[in-house]
Amino acid sequence: VKEVASLSLVSSACDVVSAAYASTKESHPCLRSVCDAAEQGVQSVTEATASCVQPLLATLEPHVAAVSEYASKGLDKLGEKLPPLPKPVEQALCDTKELLSSRVAEVKEAVSS
């Protein structure tokens, strides 16, 4: 999870969503109270679940480590095959728009000739 979260594309997408969430909470007082209540509920559930699940996690730790290592290798391979993953959202969108524009231009030229 940490490795996925550290990808520029993922972390910048999280930053964009977080900024939108904060902006929405600030500009809509009614939504702010609903969001605050939801945040408190999630925090309470997370704390309660963490204390119950901790013994199970200790038992599963060797298996989780093996899966984590396998997933990390898979992410490395995926990052090699998909160049936009290490880029921030804005750069990935810009690159995608440029690629689409060039492909559309090629199709237009092929159709006109």
Number of C-alpha atoms within 10 A of each C-alpha: 8 7 12 15 13 12 18 18 20 18 17 17 16 14 13 14 12 12 12 12 13 13 12 14 17 12 10 10 11 10 13 17 12 11 16 12 12 12 12 11 12 12 12 12 11 11 11 11 11 12 9 10 10 11 10 9 13 10 10 11 11 11 11 13 11 11 12 14 12 11 15 16 12 12 16 12 11 12 14 12 10 10 10 18 18 18 17 16 20 13 14 17 13 11 14 13 12 12 12 12 12 12 12 12 12 12 12 11 10 9 8 7 6
